[in-house]
């Protein structure tokens, strides 16, 4: 019923009051940086304590970088770029 009366008032030339929506930060964006850091560090600690966490060794990181570099080389053909 309310939306119907708003439509009728708009048709008569009188403007219905518009609702102004202001965006406010939610979740992590609403917290101060120290609180964000504390909560994030708890998540990292919890994963390691439960046995699901993983810390890369330098050799594992090197191998992952090598693998990613090899995979990206084939994505852009260089022969077609010159044409």
PyMOL commands that set and color helices and strands:
alter all, ss='L'
color gray80, all
select helices_A, chain A and resi 2-11+27-30+33-49+58-73+78-81
alter helices_A, ss='H'
color red, helices_A
deselect
rebuild
show_as cartoon
